[in-house]
Amino acid sequence: MWLMNYITKNSIALPSAVKGGVKSSNSSSIAVVSSGEHKSLKSCLPYGIASVPPTGECAVVLPLDDGEVSLGVVAKKKSLEEGEIMLFSKGGASIVLKNDGRVLINGKEF
């Protein structure tokens, strides 16, 4: 009996996250293509942050009980030190919070 329970409990594959290219996005939903197409995804972002990922970026999709959600895009390498934060746009605007308390807006110190 215990063996049957163990096999049943441990043989069910849990759904896992996938990554793929952003096919389209707007302020209300995202479509991502990986091994399949994931449509009408909502974004999962920290509170107070909103983003519309550009087409072609590599996004991560996570299945949930009631559908799927986009966790965001895979970060590209930026020249930051551990603990620093950068906000940036596709057009090149940026805000960097430096460890020493400086704030850089488009490269200018404030």
Buried (B, 14 or more C-beta within 10 A) or exposed (E): EEEEEEEEEEEEEEEEEBEBBBBEBEEEBBBBBBEEEBEEBEBEEEEEEEBBBEEEBBBBBBBEEEEBBBBBBEEEEEEEEEEBEBEEEEEEEBBBBBEEEEEBEEEEEE
